[in-house]
């Protein structure tokens, strides 16, 4: 952002809240660009006992991730992720639980991740190039973005697994 959306003058830099921020220096305007993170929802989609991973158009051939999307105005995160699951996979979903919220600084996003159990016939939406099913015990987390939610989900899953007694 180079120009003030209020008065159209060029933006400068001003200390605000202990940080250097883009701001309008024109007397009487007062605009500050806080550059807050964008809320994104993500789903660990469980379908027919397996997790669905997706690949968006333009991603490397071997890279798959979670279903994700931006919230729309007035939409609760729970509504947003169920909408995304339906748009991207053609599935009806139900939220099992909130997995967590994760800062993704590289993209200036706040990811709110859910475990979603889905049903129906999978139909890939326009935004996606491919999908794959993976058994939960073969799923491995990656160390950025939505991979942090996968790590937490796998850890919680391991803790809730039935224990067998020795002998």
Secondary structure as UniProt FT lines:
FT   TURN            5..7
FT   STRAND          10..16
FT   TURN            17..18
FT   STRAND          19..24
FT   TURN            27..29
FT   STRAND          32..33
FT   STRAND          38..47
FT   TURN            48..49
FT   STRAND          50..56
FT   TURN            57..58
FT   TURN            61..62
FT   STRAND          67..70
FT   TURN            73..74
FT   HELIX           77..89
FT   STRAND          92..104
FT   HELIX           105..107
FT   STRAND          109..119
FT   TURN            126..127
FT   STRAND          128..135
FT   HELIX           136..138
FT   TURN            145..146
FT   HELIX           147..160
//
